[in-house]
């Protein structure tokens, strides 16, 4: 459904939609498309009074898009447990929220993406049994439709130099219930330059273990991250995309996990350098508490 747009003289616009009494618009995704083709997705708040609209009422929201960045939906999206706390994003940082393509009221994954570095600092998503499947890997490498291609790496042929994979932050196997879901994991915004032996070995083992744990709980809340700097090393390293453009190369990866069983939550975290891991090491060698990971990364996980 498209909204009616009325442009004002003070660099603002009004977008109007016809809403039906009794309709549920809580958590709905609304996409704004600019004249240059850039698109921005905002999510309506999860307020109870939006779950059963009352005839005759007018529902309005103020949303600000500034310098290629959507500033309207961040606070509302903080209602999701897996999304780290966000505030004061700079002009290069953009929050992207994806919903499932065949069920647009159900969230798929979200990320904090840096348009200059062309990589996501973190990708956050819920994981549960009914969203898992098998045998539907698509290898459908492509651009994320939620942000201009000018801010994404061209990775149809992978990274250079050799020795680095197009590492998924949201793993392909975490969204393989069907082909439509799986394609969304191959967006270039979800890729980072990950050391091949890490990606295909220890890191893949950790991803498999997370899916095993998911079968033992109600919901697993996952934050996977990639950090291009550390407290002791602020110098950026780069890989190159297919256009020979520099793409920030992570110095380390992390996972923050919150397992929900009934009314109880159990948390654990991992932090692993983006290098070939030592022989015979396992992901257990890299575990830490979520609080310890927060101190290292500066992010606040599971803030609700």
FENLINMO-V13570 format. One record per helix or strand of 3 or more residues. SS is the DSSP state (hx for helix, st for strand). FROM is the first residue (numbers start at 1). LEN is the number of residues. If there is no record, write none. Layout:
# FENLINMO-V13570
SS&FROM&LEN, SS&FROM&LEN
This chain:
# FENLINMO-V13570
st&4&4, st&13&4, st&29&5, st&39&5, hx&48&3, hx&74&4, st&93&8, st&103&12, st&119&9, hx&129&3, hx&149&3, st&164&5, hx&172&4, hx&179&8, hx&188&3, st&191&5, hx&196&19, st&219&9, st&238&3, st&246&3, st&252&10, st&264&10, hx&283&4, hx&290&8
